[in-house]
Amino acid sequence: MMFIRDTEQSLRAATALVNSLPETDPDGQDRLATQEDLAAFLQEFPYSGSIRRDDVELSELRAARSRLRMLWAGDREGAVPIVNAMLREGKALPQLVIHDEYDWHIHATDDSAPLATRITVEVAMAFVDVIRSDQFDRVRECDADDCSAVYIDYSKNGSKRYCDTGNCGNRMNVNAYRRRKAEESA
């Protein structure tokens, strides 16, 4: 499964934001608590337009995470009203743009809109693609017993079961191996 580049980037940014919530972190730590955390996020996921890098902007982005998390909480039909509300509230007006090293892609809000609004609307636009392409089954929570992180399954056959935030896949495979060995020796 392949999404167009800007859709995949928005989905990856949304995943990172949701996984910065304390309830999705293995240590229960908020990974978007400081200006340094925001700077690291923006380093990994650069956004054009106005970026203030102040406490208000950080607070707005932190608040947006719970709303983004709701997209992973339900199914395809349940995501539609959330996506529509995000687009409506962000006053989305999709337009093709080209800038920097990026080819033609969509910006759906004005560059002067608050960063949290621009991110929320871009994520909503990405989820429009997920929903329209009937790929919502790729929107997942980690299958590890002790993890509630989220991810988008980009694997070719849709078989990914664990997030990339820790070593969930390795840990669960080791646990299964140990269980099998214990059963064999019992």
PAKE-809003 format. One line per 2 residues: their letters; for each residue x, y, z of N, C-alpha, C, O. Coordinates in pm, 1 decimal. Each point is the difference from the previous one (the first is absolute). Last residue first. Layout:
% PAKE-809003
a> X/Y/Z/X/Y/Z/X/Y/Z/X/Y/Z | ... $
This chain:
% PAKE-809003
as> 726.1/-2864.6/2996.2/-99.3/-37.6/102.5/-58.9/-136.9/-23.1/-84.3/-44.8/77.7 | 395.4/285.6/-369.8/67.3/-66.3/111.9/-96.3/-42.4/109.7/39.0/-71.3/92.4 $
ee> -195.8/303.0/-478.8/70.1/-120.1/-46.9/63.5/-76.0/116.0/1.0/-123.0/1.4 | -206.0/542.3/80.0/-101.7/-103.1/-28.6/65.2/-131.1/-43.6/-46.0/-108.3/36.2 $
ak> 321.9/482.6/28.0/-53.4/-43.1/129.6/-102.6/-110.2/-18.6/-4.0/-95.6/77.5 | 176.9/298.9/-461.8/102.9/-81.1/64.6/-48.2/-52.3/135.0/27.8/-114.3/36.2 $
rr> -306.0/417.0/-266.8/8.3/-127.4/-72.4/101.0/-93.1/65.2/-27.2/-119.1/15.3 | -2.1/554.8/155.5/-123.3/-75.5/29.2/3.5/-137.2/-66.7/-32.9/-101.0/62.1 $
ry> 377.9/402.3/-163.2/14.2/-52.1/136.7/-121.8/-82.0/41.5/13.2/-102.6/66.8 | -30.6/321.6/-481.2/101.7/-105.2/-3.2/15.0/-63.2/138.1/4.1/-122.3/13.1 $
an> -279.9/496.1/-49.7/-63.7/-116.1/-63.3/97.4/-117.5/-4.8/-39.0/-114.4/23.4 | 206.4/525.5/134.6/-99.7/-54.6/93.9/-65.8/-125.8/-57.0/-17.8/-98.5/71.7 $
vn> 308.5/336.0/-354.1/75.8/-67.0/106.4/-95.6/-63.1/100.7/21.0/-113.6/42.6 | -215.3/374.7/-375.4/54.6/-122.9/-58.4/80.8/-78.4/103.0/-9.0/-122.6/5.8 $
mr> -154.2/545.2/116.3/-109.9/-95.1/-8.0/46.6/-132.1/-62.8/-47.3/-106.6/39.3 | 361.0/460.3/-13.3/-40.6/-40.5/134.3/-110.0/-105.6/-4.4/5.9/-98.5/73.6 $
ng> 134.2/300.3/-480.4/103.0/-88.4/55.1/-42.5/-54.6/136.1/12.6/-119.6/26.1 | -298.8/436.3/-219.7/3.5/-121.9/-80.0/101.1/-99.6/54.0/-30.7/-118.2/15.8 $
cn> 8.3/549.2/190.4/-118.9/-82.9/23.9/4.1/-131.0/-76.4/-26.6/-105.5/57.6 | 339.0/500.6/58.0/37.7/-130.5/-53.6/-115.3/-97.0/15.7/20.7/-116.2/34.8 $
gt> -95.5/643.7/-96.0/91.5/-71.9/89.1/43.9/-127.0/-67.9/17.9/-4.3/-121.7 | -292.4/309.8/-110.7/43.1/88.4/108.6/98.5/-65.8/94.4/78.4/68.8/65.4 $
dc> -335.9/-219.3/-475.9/142.9/24.6/-12.7/53.7/82.9/115.8/114.3/45.5/-4.8 | -554.3/-417.9/-29.4/43.2/137.4/-26.7/151.5/7.8/-13.1/70.4/-99.8/15.9 $
yr> -372.2/-349.7/-137.9/57.7/73.8/112.0/49.4/137.3/-44.1/36.8/20.3/-115.7 | -233.2/-356.6/-179.5/-80.6/-12.5/122.0/47.2/90.0/113.2/-75.2/25.7/94.0 $
ks> 74.9/-119.9/-681.0/70.3/57.9/114.5/-90.9/-2.6/122.6/-118.2/32.8/-9.8 | 21.3/-174.0/-461.5/14.0/-95.2/109.1/69.1/54.6/124.2/21.8/-74.6/95.5 $
gn> -145.4/217.2/-587.7/-86.8/41.6/110.7/10.3/-87.3/123.6/-98.0/-16.2/72.7 | 350.8/10.9/-509.8/-110.9/-94.0/17.9/-90.0/32.5/119.4/-90.8/-76.8/31.9 $
ks> 465.8/361.2/-153.4/-60.7/-38.3/-127.0/-123.0/-87.7/19.6/-101.8/19.3/-66.4 | 242.0/337.6/445.0/55.6/-121.7/-58.7/-78.5/-40.0/-124.6/-118.0/32.2/-14.0 $
yd> 49.5/342.1/333.5/41.3/26.3/-137.0/54.3/-125.0/-68.4/45.4/6.6/-114.2 | -365.4/151.2/557.2/69.5/-114.1/-59.5/28.0/29.7/-146.7/-91.0/0.0/-82.8 $
iy> 41.8/330.3/521.8/-64.1/-27.9/-127.9/82.1/-112.9/-62.2/122.5/9.5/-8.6 | -187.8/119.7/556.5/80.8/1.6/-121.2/-91.1/-15.2/-120.3/-117.9/-33.2/12.3 $
va> 147.5/111.0/584.5/-72.1/-15.5/-126.2/98.9/-0.8/-115.6/114.9/41.9/14.3 | -112.4/-178.9/554.0/44.7/90.4/-105.4/-76.6/-31.8/-128.6/-59.1/-107.0/-14.2 $
sc> 46.5/-103.5/468.2/-118.5/57.4/-65.0/39.8/104.6/-103.9/-79.1/88.2/-33.4 | 284.7/-549.7/340.2/23.4/120.4/-79.6/-130.9/49.1/-61.3/-80.7/-79.2/-48.5 $
dd> 188.5/-346.6/294.7/29.8/111.3/89.5/23.1/131.9/-73.6/65.9/89.4/53.1 | -165.4/-515.4/-274.8/-85.4/0.1/119.7/13.6/127.0/82.8/-97.1/46.1/60.1 $
ad> 179.5/-53.8/-596.4/71.6/-41.6/120.9/-90.8/17.1/121.2/-75.7/96.6/9.6 | -30.7/34.0/-471.2/-53.8/-124.8/54.1/71.9/-47.7/126.0/-42.8/-97.8/61.4 $
ce> -41.7/617.6/-278.6/97.8/-106.1/20.0/-66.2/-121.1/64.7/-81.2/14.6/91.3 | -217.2/305.7/-389.5/67.1/10.6/128.9/91.5/-120.8/13.2/-28.4/-106.7/-54.4 $
rv> -157.2/348.0/-427.4/1.0/-102.6/104.5/62.1/46.6/130.5/75.4/97.1/6.2 | -241.1/-28.4/-555.6/7.6/90.4/114.9/-14.1/-87.9/124.2/-107.8/-53.0/27.0 $
rd> 51.9/-129.1/-459.3/142.4/23.6/23.4/24.4/93.7/118.2/114.0/15.3/43.8 | -547.4/-121.3/-225.0/47.8/-114.1/78.6/150.2/9.9/25.8/53.5/-77.3/79.5 $
fq> -286.2/387.3/-360.4/-6.9/31.9/142.3/43.7/-116.8/88.2/35.3/20.1/116.2 | -70.3/71.6/-618.3/118.4/-54.6/65.2/-2.0/23.5/151.5/104.3/-4.1/65.1 $
ds> -384.8/146.9/-482.7/-43.7/-117.3/77.5/118.7/-72.3/63.9/9.8/-122.6/-4.8 | -29.1/550.6/-242.7/66.3/-114.8/-62.3/-32.0/-130.9/72.4/56.4/-104.8/-31.4 $
ri> -232.4/518.3/192.4/-44.3/-14.4/-139.0/63.4/-119.8/-68.9/-62.4/-61.7/-86.3 | 198.2/172.4/531.8/-140.7/-41.4/-3.0/-44.9/-26.0/-143.6/-62.2/-102.6/-27.6 $
vd> 495.7/274.9/92.3/-8.6/-133.9/60.5/-142.2/-53.4/-12.1/-20.4/-114.9/-39.3 | 95.9/559.6/-96.9/58.0/-96.8/-94.2/-9.8/-142.8/53.0/-31.7/-92.3/-75.0 $
vf> -103.7/433.4/360.4/-93.1/-4.0/-113.1/51.1/-101.9/-101.4/-77.2/-81.6/-50.5 | 354.2/183.3/406.0/-99.8/-101.2/33.1/-111.2/-4.8/-104.5/-63.8/-103.9/-17.2 $
am> 391.6/434.1/-28.3/63.0/-130.5/-18.0/-99.7/-111.3/30.1/-4.2/-100.5/-70.9 | -133.6/539.3/153.9/9.6/-23.4/-144.6/64.3/-136.5/-28.1/-42.2/-70.4/-91.8 $
av> 28.7/208.3/538.3/-136.0/-28.6/-47.6/1.4/-27.9/-149.9/-66.4/-92.9/-45.9 | 464.9/237.0/235.5/-28.9/-137.1/41.8/-139.5/-39.7/-47.4/-19.7/-111.5/-48.4 $
ev> 141.2/552.2/-22.9/77.6/-87.6/-87.7/-21.7/-146.9/35.4/-8.5/-85.0/-88.6 | -191.9/407.7/365.1/-65.2/-3.0/-130.9/77.4/-90.3/-96.6/-61.1/-74.0/-77.1 $
ti> 247.3/144.3/504.0/-127.1/-72.0/12.3/-68.9/-12.2/-134.9/-50.7/-106.8/-34.0 | 441.6/369.7/58.0/29.9/-142.6/14.7/-128.3/-80.8/5.3/-11.2/-102.7/-67.0 $
rt> -30.9/569.1/56.0/53.5/-49.7/-126.9/29.4/-149.2/7.0/-29.4/-73.9/-93.9 | -107.9/286.9/490.0/-109.9/-4.7/-97.2/49.6/-56.7/-132.2/-65.3/-86.1/-59.0 $
al> 383.4/164.4/392.7/-86.3/-112.2/38.5/-116.8/-14.6/-96.5/-39.8/-112.0/-31.9 | 330.3/484.8/-25.7/64.0/-126.4/-34.2/-90.2/-118.8/33.0/-13.5/-91.0/-81.7 $
pa> -215.7/564.1/-25.7/83.4/-58.3/105.2/51.8/-137.7/-41.0/-68.0/-74.9/-70.2 | -28.3/411.9/-324.7/-81.9/-68.5/101.1/92.1/-57.8/107.6/115.6/-31.1/-28.5 $
sd> 33.4/250.4/-380.1/0.0/77.9/124.1/-88.1/-62.8/108.6/-3.3/49.4/112.7 | 47.4/-224.4/-564.2/129.2/-11.9/68.8/5.5/77.4/130.9/86.6/-26.2/83.4 $
dt> -550.7/-176.8/-282.1/89.3/112.4/-24.4/129.0/-18.6/79.8/-2.2/-53.3/110.9 | -264.1/-385.0/-253.4/-26.1/119.1/81.8/101.0/106.8/-38.4/99.2/-27.0/-67.8 $
ah> -92.8/-399.9/-136.0/-144.5/18.0/14.7/-36.1/115.7/92.0/-118.0/27.3/21.7 | 514.6/-241.0/-381.7/-12.5/73.4/126.1/-148.3/32.2/12.8/-62.1/47.8/-94.9 $
ih> 342.3/-427.0/-226.5/-116.2/77.3/45.2/28.3/68.7/132.3/49.1/-61.6/94.6 | 296.6/-68.4/-524.6/-69.8/-65.6/110.7/-110.7/93.8/46.6/-13.6/111.2/-51.1 $
wd> 458.5/-166.0/-331.6/-138.0/40.7/22.0/-63.1/-83.8/110.4/8.7/-122.7/0.5 | 500.2/110.1/52.1/-76.0/10.8/-123.6/-142.7/43.2/34.5/-27.9/31.7/115.6 $
ye> 478.0/79.5/183.6/-119.7/-83.0/-13.2/-69.1/25.7/-134.1/-13.7/114.2/-43.9 | 405.4/109.9/255.7/35.8/-118.2/-79.8/-119.4/-90.5/-25.0/16.1/-108.3/-56.2 $
dh> -124.4/610.2/145.4/123.9/-62.3/45.8/34.1/-118.7/-89.5/-4.7/11.5/-122.5 | -476.6/100.1/24.6/98.2/84.9/67.0/117.9/-84.0/45.7/-7.5/-122.6/8.3 $
iv> -529.4/133.8/-249.7/134.3/-55.1/-19.1/95.9/96.4/67.3/-8.0/121.0/-20.8 | -565.3/-256.3/17.1/112.3/91.8/18.1/129.2/-74.3/-31.5/5.8/-122.9/4.1 $
lq> -596.8/92.6/-24.8/129.3/-54.7/-39.6/107.2/106.6/14.9/-18.8/114.7/-40.4 | -439.9/-141.3/338.5/60.7/59.8/-117.7/130.9/-70.9/-29.5/71.6/-40.8/91.5 $
pl> -557.2/35.8/255.1/116.0/-66.8/-61.9/45.5/68.7/-127.8/-80.0/38.3/-85.4 | -172.9/105.3/527.8/-19.4/40.0/-137.7/119.7/-56.6/-78.1/97.4/70.7/-26.0 $
ak> -332.3/-81.8/563.2/81.6/-59.0/-106.1/-44.1/48.7/-137.7/-118.6/2.1/-32.6 | 29.9/105.2/536.3/-33.3/80.1/-119.0/82.5/-45.3/-120.8/59.0/81.0/-71.6 $
ge> -85.0/-275.0/525.0/124.4/57.2/-50.6/-19.8/86.6/-122.8/95.7/51.7/-57.5 | -460.6/-283.9/255.0/51.5/92.8/101.3/130.4/66.2/-43.9/29.1/112.9/39.4 $
rl> -219.0/-444.1/-325.5/-92.0/113.0/14.6/57.1/103.8/96.7/4.9/118.8/-31.9 | 227.7/-526.2/-20.9/7.0/80.2/-122.4/-85.2/125.8/11.8/43.1/108.9/-38.0 $
ma> -61.7/-419.8/389.1/134.1/59.6/-6.4/13.6/91.2/-121.9/55.7/109.4/8.9 | -450.3/-361.7/34.4/3.8/108.5/98.9/136.7/69.4/-2.5/7.2/122.6/8.6 $
nv> -61.1/-504.8/-278.2/-79.3/112.0/-51.7/1.5/118.8/96.1/9.0/114.7/-43.6 | 200.2/-514.3/183.9/74.3/62.2/-110.0/-76.1/121.2/-53.0/59.1/105.9/-20.8 $
ip> -278.4/-362.9/339.1/116.5/63.6/62.8/79.3/75.4/-105.9/37.5/115.5/20.2 | -405.5/-380.7/-158.4/-41.1/125.3/63.1/115.2/73.5/69.3/-1.5/122.9/8.2 $
va> 112.2/-543.8/-220.9/-50.9/101.1/-93.6/-47.6/127.5/71.2/43.0/108.3/-39.6 | 109.0/-525.6/253.1/100.8/102.8/-24.4/-54.3/114.4/-85.1/48.7/112.7/8.8 $
ge> -303.3/-509.5/89.2/10.7/86.2/117.2/100.1/112.5/-18.1/-11.1/103.9/65.1 | -40.9/-440.0/-397.8/-119.5/85.0/5.0/5.0/97.3/117.8/-46.2/113.7/-10.5 $
rd> 402.8/-427.1/-27.4/-4.1/89.7/-115.7/-118.5/95.9/6.5/16.2/120.9/-16.6 | 111.7/-305.4/487.5/10.5/-62.6/-131.2/-11.2/106.9/-108.5/-4.2/119.7/28.2 $
ga> 198.9/-35.7/484.5/-119.4/-58.4/-59.8/28.7/-66.4/-132.8/110.9/-45.7/-27.6 | 219.4/275.6/306.8/-88.5/-64.5/98.4/-118.7/-71.9/-62.8/-61.8/-84.5/64.8 $
wl> 419.2/368.8/-268.2/40.3/-139.7/16.6/-98.9/-76.9/87.4/8.1/-122.5/8.5 | -62.9/586.8/-85.8/-3.1/-62.5/-132.3/39.6/-147.4/6.1/-40.0/-78.3/-86.1 $
mr> 63.8/371.4/467.2/-135.0/-50.5/-25.7/-9.2/-69.7/-135.8/-84.4/-87.7/-18.3 | 476.3/325.3/157.2/-7.2/-136.5/55.2/-136.0/-63.0/-28.5/-9.9/-121.3/-18.0 $
lr> 87.2/576.9/-82.2/58.5/-87.7/-100.3/-9.5/-144.9/45.1/-22.4/-89.4/-81.7 | -110.4/408.2/389.3/-95.5/-5.0/-111.5/51.3/-90.5/-111.2/-76.5/-77.2/-57.8 $
sr> 357.4/163.4/419.4/-112.2/-86.0/42.4/-103.9/-12.8/-110.1/-59.6/-106.0/-19.1 | 432.2/402.1/-49.8/35.8/-142.4/-1.5/-117.0/-91.4/37.3/-20.3/-103.3/-63.7 $
aa> 29.6/598.6/71.9/-47.5/-64.6/-123.5/24.5/-150.7/1.1/-68.1/-73.7/-71.2 | 230.3/363.4/421.1/-144.8/-22.1/10.0/-53.6/-74.7/-122.0/-95.0/-77.5/11.8 $
rl> 547.8/211.8/-6.4/-21.1/-104.9/100.2/-148.5/-33.7/10.7/-36.6/-116.9/12.0 | 153.3/477.6/-280.6/38.4/-126.1/-64.4/-18.9/-117.2/96.5/-44.4/-107.5/-40.1 $
es> -30.8/541.3/205.5/-100.2/-32.8/-102.6/30.2/-133.9/-66.3/-90.6/-79.7/-24.4 | 407.8/251.9/331.4/-123.2/-39.8/68.8/-109.0/-40.9/-99.1/-69.5/-99.2/21.9 $
le> 469.8/280.9/-190.6/25.2/-131.8/58.2/-125.4/-53.1/67.5/-33.8/-117.3/-15.3 | 17.9/555.0/-143.9/3.3/-93.9/-111.1/23.1/-142.6/50.4/-64.0/-93.7/-47.6 $
vd> 88.5/435.8/362.7/-137.7/-12.9/-47.9/-6.2/-102.6/-113.1/-87.8/-86.2/-1.7 | 510.9/208.8/176.6/-73.7/-90.9/88.4/-145.1/-18.3/-42.4/-57.2/-106.9/21.6 $
dr> 411.0/225.1/-406.9/-24.8/54.8/133.2/-85.1/-98.1/81.3/-41.4/-104.2/-50.6 | 202.6/121.7/-439.2/87.2/-64.3/98.7/-14.4/63.0/137.7/98.9/23.3/69.4 $
ri> -303.3/66.1/-534.5/37.7/97.7/103.2/100.3/-55.2/100.4/81.9/74.4/53.9 | -235.0/-145.0/-589.5/31.0/-81.9/117.4/56.9/95.4/104.6/106.7/58.5/-18.8 $
sg> -362.1/-44.7/-505.9/29.4/64.2/127.9/24.0/-102.7/110.8/-83.8/-86.5/25.7 | 167.4/-90.6/-522.0/-94.3/95.2/58.1/46.3/49.7/135.5/112.3/-25.5/43.6 $
sy> 6.3/-471.1/-228.4/19.1/135.0/-51.3/-101.6/90.6/67.9/-86.9/-46.3/73.9 | 317.8/-419.6/121.0/-121.5/63.2/-50.9/34.7/138.5/-49.6/80.7/70.6/60.5 $
pf> 182.3/-578.8/80.0/0.2/144.7/-26.3/-132.9/47.5/-59.4/-59.7/-66.6/-84.6 | 240.8/-350.9/379.7/-116.4/25.6/-85.4/-7.5/150.5/-26.7/-74.4/70.8/67.8 $
eq> 440.1/-232.3/181.0/-35.3/-124.3/-69.7/-112.6/20.7/-100.8/-2.1/-62.9/-105.8 | 135.9/426.5/369.7/119.1/-42.6/-73.2/-31.7/-124.9/-81.6/41.0/-12.2/-115.4 $
lf> -364.1/177.5/410.5/6.7/80.4/-122.5/124.4/-30.8/-82.2/0.2/19.5/-121.6 | -49.9/-235.5/540.0/-110.6/-40.0/-87.1/8.2/74.9/-132.9/-12.4/-60.4/-106.6 $
aa> 314.4/187.8/437.1/35.6/-132.2/-53.9/-108.8/-51.2/-93.6/30.0/-58.0/-104.4 | -111.2/459.6/334.6/105.4/20.5/-99.7/40.9/-132.9/-63.4/23.9/-6.4/-120.6 $
ld> -327.8/-8.0/477.4/-63.0/57.7/-119.2/103.4/19.2/-110.8/-26.7/-30.1/-116.4 | 185.2/-107.8/532.1/-77.9/-108.4/-61.2/-66.9/48.2/-128.2/-2.4/-71.4/-100.2 $
eq> 223.5/390.6/355.7/98.5/-87.9/-62.2/-70.2/-117.6/-67.9/39.8/-41.7/-108.8 | -292.2/338.5/367.3/35.0/61.5/-128.1/102.9/-85.0/-74.9/0.7/-3.6/-123.0 $
ta> -302.4/-265.6/467.1/88.2/117.4/2.7/18.9/56.9/-140.4/-35.7/-61.9/-100.1 | -232.7/-332.0/202.6/-20.7/82.2/119.2/77.2/131.0/-3.4/-35.6/94.7/70.1 $
lr> -68.8/-546.6/-333.0/-14.9/132.3/-59.7/-28.4/99.8/112.4/-102.3/68.5/-0.1 | 144.5/-538.9/79.4/113.8/25.3/-89.4/-13.5/130.2/-78.7/77.8/25.5/-92.0 $
dq> -246.5/-271.4/576.5/-49.1/89.5/-104.6/119.6/38.8/-85.7/93.3/63.9/48.7 | -135.4/-531.4/242.9/58.1/133.5/-9.4/-63.9/78.4/-114.0/-28.0/-55.5/-106.3 $
gd> -12.6/-422.2/271.5/-101.0/95.4/44.1/47.5/144.0/-4.4/-53.8/85.9/70.0 | 281.1/-496.7/-224.9/36.5/49.2/133.1/-101.5/98.8/55.6/19.8/54.7/108.5 $
pd> -75.7/-248.3/-545.4/25.3/-113.9/89.2/33.5/41.5/142.8/-29.6/-73.0/94.6 | -291.4/364.1/-419.9/143.0/-15.9/24.8/23.4/-114.7/98.1/-68.4/-8.7/101.9 $
te> -361.8/184.8/-231.1/52.4/-89.0/-103.3/148.8/-26.3/18.4/56.9/-84.2/-69.6 | -310.2/376.4/359.3/-68.7/-129.5/2.9/47.0/-95.7/-108.8/-31.2/-119.0/6.1 $
pl> 199.0/578.4/29.5/46.6/-87.1/109.0/-65.2/-137.9/-1.2/65.7/-98.7/33.2 | 4.7/372.2/-493.8/-88.8/6.2/116.8/50.6/-93.5/110.2/51.3/-107.7/-30.2 $
sn> 132.8/140.5/-414.8/66.3/84.2/99.7/-86.5/16.5/125.1/45.9/53.4/100.9 | -185.6/-288.5/-500.1/90.2/-80.6/81.5/84.6/82.6/96.6/78.0/-55.7/77.2 $
vl> -371.6/270.2/-381.7/-81.0/-85.2/87.7/90.6/-80.4/92.4/-29.5/-15.2/118.5 | 247.7/273.0/-442.7/-67.5/84.9/98.6/-82.4/-83.3/97.1/7.2/20.8/121.1 $
at> 200.9/-242.9/-480.9/99.5/48.2/96.4/-65.0/86.8/107.6/34.1/-11.1/117.8 | -305.7/-132.9/-471.8/39.1/-113.9/83.0/99.7/43.7/106.7/-12.4/-37.7/116.5 $
aa> -107.7/352.9/-438.6/-111.9/-25.6/91.5/33.4/-114.3/94.0/-28.3/7.3/119.6 | 335.2/84.4/-460.2/1.6/107.4/100.3/-112.0/-20.6/102.0/20.7/19.0/119.9 $
rl> -8.7/-311.8/-484.3/114.3/-26.0/88.6/9.0/107.0/109.6/29.1/-31.4/115.4 | -353.8/87.9/-449.2/-34.1/-115.7/83.8/113.1/-31.7/97.4/-25.2/-33.2/115.8 $
sq> 99.6/368.9/-435.1/-98.7/45.0/98.8/-40.1/-113.2/93.5/-17.3/21.5/120.0 | 304.2/-126.9/-477.3/68.8/87.6/95.6/-96.9/48.6/108.4/35.3/2.9/117.9 $
et> -212.5/-254.4/-476.0/79.5/-83.6/90.3/72.7/85.0/104.2/7.3/-38.5/116.7 | -242.8/265.9/-449.0/-93.9/-73.5/85.6/77.6/-83.6/100.5/-30.3/1.0/119.3 $
dr> 272.5/222.8/-450.1/-46.4/93.2/103.7/-102.2/-65.5/92.6/-8.3/35.2/117.7 | 186.8/-301.8/-483.9/101.6/45.1/94.9/-53.9/91.5/109.4/29.3/-22.6/117.4 $
if> -356.5/-335.0/-339.5/82.9/104.4/-57.6/85.0/61.0/112.2/-37.6/-4.5/117.1 | -97.6/-493.1/-49.2/-69.9/127.7/-3.0/94.7/99.7/-64.7/121.7/-18.4/0.0 $
mm> -159.0/-544.8/-10.1/78.1/122.0/-7.5/-94.7/119.8/-1.1/-95.8/5.4/-77.1 | 135.6/-576.2/174.3/-83.9/116.2/0.0/89.1/123.5/0.0/92.5/11.4/80.4 $
